[in-house]
Amino acid sequence: MVIDLFADKQVLSREDRLITDEARRIVQELHKVKLLFNEVTDPYEIESLIYKMKELELHYSFLIKEAKLGKIINPDSFGGIL
């Protein structure tokens, strides 16, 4: 989140908002994948879901790094991985 030093409130840039929205979407999708993982029994489906979780976690890590490089003040404000 970028702070405008001359304003009374914090302002999100368009890019910050996109990163934040994408991070929230990933956290929601990861939560769904974990719920599904707890229900399936087929070994191939389990393996597929493990790869999907890893993909989502890596994408989330990338977004955190981008947020920090973009000097968003609190990149964890859009939630952590559940």
Buried (B, 14 or more C-beta within 10 A) or exposed (E): BBEEEEEEEEEEEEEBEEBBEBBEBBBEBBEEBBEBBEEEEEEEEEEBBEEBBEBBEEBBEBBBEBBEEBEBEEBEEBEEBE
